[in-house]
Amino acid sequence: MTRRVGYALLAGLAAVVVLISAAIFVGFGGSRGPLGNALHEPRPSAAPAASGQWVGTWSAAVASAEPGTQDGYAGMSIRNVVHSSIGGSSARIRLSNLYGTRPLALSHASLALSAGSGSPIAMAGSMRRVTFGGKPSVTIPAGGEILSDPVRLTVPGNADLLVTTYSPTPSGPTTYHPYARQTSYLARGDRTEDATGTAYTEQSPYWRYLTGVDVWSTQVHGAVVAIGDSITDGITSTPGANHRWTDFLAARLRDEEGAPRYGVLNAGISGNRLLTDSNPLFPTNGPSMLSRLDRDALSRAGVKAVVVEIGVNDLLKSPRQMDAQKIVAGMRDVVERAHTRGLRVTGSTVMPFGGHRGYSRQLNEVREQVNRMIRSGTVYDEVVDFDQALRDPAHPQRLLPAYDSGDHLHPSDAGYRAMADAVNVDHLRQAAPAAL
């Protein structure tokens, strides 16, 4: 081989390496945030090279600023405990300062597997430092959101994860999800990578700053997002048991033969309405579903299907919406916007609430009008009839006693399981939107 030929071969090999590197970089590019803020682009060096995709394994919809947190949690570590729906070989986290009024400075973040069910103790060898653009610290502007670099960690499906952040300085009101039905923890000082968990002596029923965990997977097909109100939020489910209807659905998608292998993302907000934003007296009800649809559902990683459960608070909360046509028009708006993303929407009927303190015959008639239109097939691509699945056949305006948590509005754990069982999982498979 001549020297000239040798140089040519070396140059060719170098070009191939550059092309492969460029392809990997493009494959792991970032995305745009729902507020128009650029989400941070994950570093390609930390992402696995195998063919696969980023898919959401867990999510929460932030509802408002946490009361009494004008200076945030300066000098404290926040350890959020969350539950995965699917597994993967790497993970990344999403953090939000949506309701903050000042930049949120985070000097340290970590991700680990919990050593026990909901325990703040990390499983041996699982603690990982989380970085942002290769740096351990990041500042999230007021109203902004950030996506971390990928970290190599084998995340099982159906497992508790520990996501910890530390802010050294006052940051303004804390963006949070108030009804987690899961205990998280706080510790004084920077205990971000403390695997023992002994410093985490303060318990909390909230999720703070964290809005999502994505995993890199070659095994799953995507994610289904369930967006709704307190019934989707699982407000009456057993705390720490992961007995929301979305958790039972996740188990079906993991275990049932022939079911689509989807992650399940919960975008429920207690008190949420379809048409109306929360009023200042009840800020935790969050913005209307129409206001938050893109951020909380349509833009999630790997989303392939959407399930909508909404409407009862439009009836019960002041100002009450007594026009069934307006409620259904809002539902159709949700579907049209999902269709622009190529997504089909499964929508639920509005469940009965007879016996609840807000019940009236007039409200029930509006509910039944809405349900008749939903069942006609002219509102959603597919229908899941939660009303039929959970109502008492002897008293159809009420929940079946076994499915009633006791307030005659929200299901019991058994009721949440019945909701998940009512979903036709074949309808969740990606397909062209229906012509409604």
C-alpha positions as CSV (number, residue, x, y, z in Angstrom):
1,M,0.0,0.0,0.0
2,T,1.4,3.4,-1.0
3,R,1.5,6.3,1.5
4,R,-1.0,8.2,-0.6
5,V,-3.5,5.3,-0.5
6,G,-3.0,4.9,3.2
7,Y,-3.7,8.6,3.8
8,A,-6.9,8.3,1.7
9,L,-8.1,5.4,3.7
10,L,-7.5,7.2,7.0
11,A,-9.4,10.3,5.7
12,G,-12.3,8.1,4.6
13,L,-12.5,6.4,8.1
14,A,-12.4,9.9,9.7
15,A,-15.3,11.0,7.6
16,V,-17.3,8.0,8.6
17,V,-16.7,8.7,12.2
18,V,-17.8,12.3,11.8
19,L,-21.0,11.2,10.0
20,I,-21.9,8.7,12.7
21,S,-21.2,11.2,15.5
22,A,-23.4,13.8,13.7
23,A,-26.2,11.3,13.4
24,I,-26.0,10.4,17.1
25,F,-26.1,14.1,18.0
26,V,-29.1,14.8,15.8
27,G,-30.9,11.7,17.3
28,F,-30.6,13.1,20.8
29,G,-31.5,16.8,20.1
30,G,-33.7,18.7,22.5
31,S,-37.2,20.1,22.0
32,R,-39.1,23.3,22.5
33,G,-40.8,24.0,25.8
34,P,-44.6,24.5,25.9
35,L,-44.1,28.2,26.9
36,G,-41.8,28.8,23.9
37,N,-38.7,28.6,26.1
38,A,-36.1,26.2,24.7
39,L,-35.7,23.1,26.7
40,H,-32.1,22.3,27.3
41,E,-30.7,19.9,24.7
42,P,-29.4,16.6,26.3
43,R,-25.7,15.9,25.7
44,P,-25.2,13.2,23.2
45,S,-22.2,11.7,25.0
46,A,-24.4,10.5,27.9
47,A,-27.1,8.9,25.7
48,P,-27.0,5.2,24.7
49,A,-26.1,4.6,21.0
50,A,-28.6,1.7,20.5
51,S,-31.7,2.4,18.5
52,G,-34.6,3.5,20.7
53,Q,-36.6,6.5,21.8
54,W,-37.3,8.8,24.7
55,V,-40.6,8.0,26.3
56,G,-42.2,9.4,29.4
57,T,-42.4,7.0,32.3
58,W,-43.9,9.5,34.8
59,S,-45.4,13.0,34.8
60,A,-47.3,15.4,37.0
61,A,-49.1,18.6,35.9
62,V,-48.1,21.6,38.0
63,A,-51.1,23.4,39.3
64,S,-50.0,26.6,41.0
65,A,-47.5,28.3,43.3
66,E,-47.2,26.7,46.7
67,P,-48.6,29.1,49.4
68,G,-46.1,30.5,51.8
69,T,-43.1,30.0,49.7
70,Q,-42.2,33.5,48.7
71,D,-38.5,32.6,49.1
72,G,-38.8,29.1,47.8
73,Y,-36.7,26.4,49.6
74,A,-33.3,28.1,49.9
75,G,-30.8,25.9,51.7
76,M,-33.0,22.8,51.5
77,S,-32.9,19.6,49.5
78,I,-36.2,18.4,48.1
79,R,-36.4,14.6,47.4
80,N,-39.5,13.9,45.2
81,V,-40.6,10.2,45.2
82,V,-42.3,9.2,42.0
83,H,-43.3,5.9,40.4
84,S,-42.2,4.6,37.0
85,S,-44.7,3.1,34.5
86,I,-42.1,1.7,32.1
87,G,-38.4,1.0,32.3
88,G,-35.4,2.0,30.3
89,S,-31.6,2.1,30.1
90,S,-31.1,5.9,30.7
91,A,-33.3,8.7,32.2
92,R,-33.7,12.4,32.2
93,I,-35.8,14.8,34.2
94,R,-38.0,17.8,33.6
95,L,-38.1,20.7,36.0
96,S,-40.4,23.7,36.0
97,N,-40.4,27.2,37.4
98,L,-43.8,27.9,35.7
99,Y,-45.3,29.8,38.7
100,G,-42.1,31.3,39.9
101,T,-41.6,35.1,39.9
102,R,-37.8,34.9,40.1
103,P,-35.1,32.7,38.5
104,L,-34.8,29.4,40.2
105,A,-31.1,28.5,40.8
106,L,-30.4,24.8,41.4
107,S,-26.8,24.0,42.2
108,H,-27.2,20.2,42.5
109,A,-29.6,17.5,41.4
110,S,-29.7,13.7,41.5
111,L,-31.6,10.7,40.4
112,A,-31.7,7.3,42.2
113,L,-33.9,4.2,42.7
114,S,-35.6,4.0,46.0
115,A,-34.4,1.1,48.3
116,G,-37.9,0.5,49.5
117,S,-41.5,1.4,48.7
118,G,-41.4,5.2,48.9
119,S,-38.3,5.2,51.0
120,P,-35.9,8.2,50.8
121,I,-33.1,5.7,51.0
122,A,-31.4,5.1,47.6
123,M,-30.8,1.6,46.4
124,A,-27.1,0.7,46.6
125,G,-25.1,1.8,43.6
126,S,-28.1,3.7,41.9
127,M,-27.3,7.3,42.9
128,R,-26.5,9.5,39.9
129,R,-25.7,13.1,39.6
130,V,-27.9,15.0,37.1
131,T,-26.3,17.6,34.9
132,F,-27.6,20.3,32.6
133,G,-25.5,21.1,29.6
134,G,-22.7,19.2,31.2
135,K,-22.8,21.4,34.4
136,P,-24.2,20.4,37.8
137,S,-26.0,23.7,38.2
138,V,-28.7,25.4,36.3
139,T,-30.9,28.5,36.6
140,I,-34.5,28.2,35.3
141,P,-36.1,31.6,34.4
142,A,-39.4,32.6,35.9
143,G,-42.1,30.8,33.8
144,G,-39.5,28.5,32.3
145,E,-38.8,24.8,32.1
146,I,-35.6,22.7,31.7
147,L,-34.8,19.2,30.5
148,S,-31.7,17.6,32.0
149,D,-28.9,15.7,30.3
150,P,-29.5,11.9,30.1
151,V,-28.0,9.8,32.9
152,R,-27.1,6.2,32.6
153,L,-29.3,4.3,35.0
154,T,-31.3,1.2,34.5
155,V,-34.8,2.2,35.5
156,P,-37.3,-0.7,36.0
157,G,-41.0,-0.3,35.2
158,N,-43.2,-0.2,38.4
159,A,-40.4,1.2,40.6
160,D,-40.1,4.2,42.9
161,L,-37.5,6.8,41.9
162,L,-35.9,9.5,43.9
163,V,-35.4,12.9,42.2
164,T,-33.6,15.4,44.4
165,T,-32.9,19.1,43.9
166,Y,-31.0,21.7,46.0
167,S,-31.4,25.4,45.7
168,P,-28.8,27.5,47.7
169,T,-30.6,30.9,47.3
170,P,-34.1,32.3,47.7
171,S,-36.0,31.8,44.4
172,G,-39.6,33.0,44.8
173,P,-42.8,31.0,44.9
174,T,-42.4,27.2,44.4
175,T,-44.1,25.6,41.4
176,Y,-45.8,22.4,42.7
177,H,-48.4,19.7,42.4
178,P,-50.4,19.7,45.6
179,Y,-52.2,16.3,45.7
180,A,-49.4,13.8,45.0
181,R,-50.9,10.9,47.1
182,Q,-47.2,10.1,47.7
183,T,-44.9,11.1,50.5
184,S,-41.8,13.0,49.4
185,Y,-39.1,14.4,51.7
186,L,-37.0,17.5,52.6
187,A,-33.6,17.9,54.3
188,R,-31.7,20.9,55.5
189,G,-28.5,21.6,53.6
190,D,-27.2,20.0,50.4
191,R,-28.1,16.4,50.8
192,T,-28.7,15.8,47.1
193,E,-26.5,12.7,46.8
194,D,-27.1,11.4,50.3
195,A,-28.0,7.8,49.7
196,T,-28.7,6.9,53.3
197,G,-31.7,9.2,53.5
198,T,-31.2,9.9,57.2
199,A,-31.2,13.6,56.8
200,Y,-34.6,13.5,55.2
201,T,-36.6,13.9,58.3
202,E,-39.4,16.2,57.0
203,Q,-42.2,14.6,55.0
204,S,-44.3,16.3,52.4
205,P,-47.5,15.4,50.4
206,Y,-46.4,17.5,47.4
207,W,-44.3,17.2,44.3
208,R,-42.2,20.3,43.8
209,Y,-40.5,21.6,40.5
210,L,-40.5,18.1,39.0
211,T,-42.9,17.6,36.1
212,G,-41.6,14.5,34.3
213,V,-39.2,11.6,34.0
214,D,-38.4,10.2,30.6
215,V,-36.5,6.9,29.9
216,W,-34.6,5.7,26.9
217,S,-36.1,2.5,25.7
218,T,-35.8,0.1,22.8
219,Q,-38.7,-2.0,24.1
220,V,-41.8,0.3,24.5
221,H,-43.8,1.9,21.7
222,G,-44.6,5.2,23.3
223,A,-46.8,6.8,26.0
224,V,-50.4,7.4,26.7
225,V,-51.3,10.7,28.5
226,A,-54.4,10.7,30.8
227,I,-55.5,14.3,31.3
228,G,-58.3,15.2,33.7
229,D,-59.4,16.4,37.1
230,S,-59.2,15.0,40.6
231,I,-60.6,11.6,39.4
232,T,-57.5,11.2,37.2
233,D,-55.3,12.8,39.9
234,G,-56.4,10.0,42.1
235,I,-57.2,12.2,45.1
236,T,-59.1,9.5,47.1
237,S,-56.7,6.6,46.2
238,T,-54.7,5.1,49.1
239,P,-51.6,7.3,49.6
240,G,-48.3,5.6,48.6
241,A,-50.1,2.6,47.1
242,N,-50.1,3.8,43.4
243,H,-53.8,3.0,43.1
244,R,-54.8,5.8,40.8
245,W,-56.7,4.5,37.7
246,T,-53.7,5.4,35.6
247,D,-51.5,3.1,37.8
248,F,-53.9,0.2,37.2
249,L,-53.8,1.0,33.5
250,A,-50.0,1.0,33.5
251,A,-50.1,-2.5,35.1
252,R,-52.4,-3.7,32.3
253,L,-50.1,-2.3,29.6
254,R,-47.1,-3.9,31.2
255,D,-48.6,-7.3,31.9
256,E,-51.4,-8.1,29.4
257,E,-50.5,-10.1,26.4
258,G,-51.0,-8.1,23.2
259,A,-51.4,-4.8,25.0
260,P,-49.4,-1.9,23.5
261,R,-46.3,-1.3,25.5
262,Y,-46.9,2.3,26.5
263,G,-45.8,4.4,29.4
264,V,-48.7,6.0,31.3
265,L,-48.4,9.7,32.1
266,N,-50.8,11.3,34.6
267,A,-51.8,14.9,33.8
268,G,-54.6,15.2,36.3
269,I,-55.2,18.3,38.4
270,S,-57.7,18.2,41.3
271,G,-60.5,20.6,40.8
272,N,-59.6,21.2,37.1
273,R,-62.2,22.3,34.6
274,L,-62.4,22.0,30.9
275,L,-63.4,25.6,30.1
276,T,-62.5,27.8,33.0
277,D,-59.3,28.6,34.8
278,S,-59.1,28.3,38.6
279,N,-60.4,31.3,40.5
280,P,-58.0,33.1,42.9
281,L,-59.7,31.6,45.9
282,F,-58.8,28.1,44.7
283,P,-55.6,28.5,42.7
284,T,-54.6,24.8,43.0
285,N,-57.5,23.9,40.6
286,G,-55.0,25.0,37.9
287,P,-55.6,26.5,34.4
288,S,-58.4,25.0,32.3
289,M,-57.7,21.9,30.3
290,L,-57.9,23.9,27.1
291,S,-55.2,26.2,28.5
292,R,-52.8,23.5,29.5
293,L,-53.4,20.8,26.9
294,D,-50.2,21.4,24.9
295,R,-47.9,21.7,27.9
296,D,-49.3,18.8,30.0
297,A,-50.3,16.3,27.3
298,L,-49.5,16.9,23.6
299,S,-45.9,17.8,24.1
300,R,-44.9,14.9,26.3
301,A,-42.0,12.6,25.2
302,G,-43.2,9.7,23.0
303,V,-46.9,10.5,23.3
304,K,-49.0,8.2,21.1
305,A,-52.5,8.5,22.6
306,V,-54.5,10.7,24.9
307,V,-57.3,9.8,27.3
308,V,-59.5,12.7,28.5
309,E,-61.6,12.6,31.7
310,I,-63.2,15.9,32.4
311,G,-66.4,17.8,32.9
312,V,-67.8,17.3,36.4
313,N,-66.2,20.4,37.8
314,D,-67.6,22.5,35.0
315,L,-70.9,21.5,36.4
316,L,-70.2,21.7,40.1
317,K,-67.9,24.7,40.4
318,S,-69.0,28.4,40.2
319,P,-69.7,29.8,37.7
320,R,-71.5,26.6,36.7
321,Q,-71.7,25.7,33.1
322,M,-75.3,24.6,32.4
323,D,-75.0,24.5,28.6
324,A,-74.2,20.9,27.5
325,Q,-73.4,22.1,24.0
326,K,-70.6,24.4,25.3
327,I,-69.0,21.6,27.3
328,V,-69.1,19.3,24.3
329,A,-67.7,22.1,22.1
330,G,-64.7,22.3,24.5
331,M,-64.2,18.6,24.3
332,R,-64.2,18.8,20.5
333,D,-61.6,21.5,20.7
334,V,-59.3,19.2,22.6
335,V,-59.8,16.5,20.0
336,E,-59.1,18.9,17.1
337,R,-55.8,20.1,18.7
338,A,-54.7,16.5,19.3
339,H,-55.5,15.7,15.7
340,T,-53.0,18.3,14.5
341,R,-50.3,16.2,16.3
342,G,-51.6,13.0,14.6
343,L,-53.1,11.7,17.9
344,R,-56.3,9.9,18.5
345,V,-58.3,10.8,21.6
346,T,-60.2,8.4,23.9
347,G,-62.7,10.4,25.9
348,S,-64.7,9.4,28.9
349,T,-68.3,9.9,29.9
350,V,-68.9,12.1,33.0
351,M,-69.4,9.9,36.0
352,P,-72.4,10.1,38.4
353,F,-72.3,12.2,41.5
354,G,-75.7,11.6,43.1
355,G,-75.5,12.0,46.9
356,H,-72.7,14.6,46.6
357,R,-73.4,17.9,48.3
358,G,-73.4,19.7,45.0
359,Y,-75.8,17.4,43.3
360,S,-79.0,18.6,41.7
361,R,-81.4,17.1,39.2
362,Q,-80.7,20.0,36.9
363,L,-77.0,19.3,36.9
364,N,-77.5,15.6,36.4
365,E,-79.6,16.4,33.4
366,V,-76.8,18.4,31.9
367,R,-74.4,15.6,32.6
368,E,-76.7,13.1,30.9
369,Q,-77.0,15.4,27.9
370,V,-73.2,15.6,27.6
371,N,-72.9,11.8,27.9
372,R,-75.5,11.2,25.2
373,M,-73.4,13.3,22.8
374,I,-70.2,11.5,23.8
375,R,-71.8,8.1,23.3
376,S,-73.0,9.2,19.9
377,G,-69.4,9.0,18.6
378,T,-69.3,12.6,17.4
379,V,-67.1,14.0,20.1
380,Y,-64.1,11.7,20.7
381,D,-62.3,9.2,18.4
382,E,-63.0,6.5,21.0
383,V,-65.2,6.4,24.1
384,V,-64.5,4.8,27.5
385,D,-67.8,4.7,29.4
386,F,-66.7,5.4,33.0
387,D,-70.3,6.3,33.8
388,Q,-71.6,2.9,32.9
389,A,-68.6,1.1,34.4
390,L,-69.0,2.7,37.9
391,R,-72.6,3.6,38.3
392,D,-75.0,1.7,40.6
393,P,-77.5,-0.1,38.2
394,A,-80.2,0.4,40.8
395,H,-79.5,4.1,41.2
396,P,-77.8,5.2,38.0
397,Q,-77.3,8.8,39.2
398,R,-74.9,7.4,41.9
399,L,-71.7,5.5,42.0
400,L,-71.9,1.8,43.0
401,P,-71.2,1.7,46.7
402,A,-68.2,-0.6,46.3
403,Y,-66.7,2.0,43.9
404,D,-67.5,5.0,46.0
405,S,-64.8,6.5,48.2
406,G,-67.5,7.9,50.5
407,D,-67.9,11.4,49.1
408,H,-70.2,10.2,46.3
409,L,-68.0,11.8,43.7
410,H,-64.5,10.2,43.7
411,P,-63.9,6.5,43.3
412,S,-62.4,4.1,45.8
413,D,-59.4,2.0,45.0
414,A,-61.7,-0.6,43.6
415,G,-63.4,2.1,41.6
416,Y,-60.1,3.2,40.1
417,R,-59.3,-0.3,39.1
418,A,-62.7,-0.6,37.4
419,M,-61.9,2.5,35.5
420,A,-58.7,1.1,34.2
421,D,-60.4,-2.2,33.3
422,A,-63.0,-0.3,31.3
423,V,-60.4,1.1,28.9
424,N,-60.1,-0.8,25.6
425,V,-56.3,-0.8,25.3
426,D,-56.5,-1.7,21.6
427,H,-58.0,1.8,21.1
428,L,-54.8,3.3,22.4
429,R,-52.7,2.1,19.5
430,Q,-51.5,4.8,17.2
431,A,-53.7,5.3,14.2
432,A,-54.9,8.1,12.0
433,P,-57.4,10.4,13.7
434,A,-61.0,9.7,13.1
435,A,-63.1,12.0,10.9
436,L,-65.7,13.3,13.4
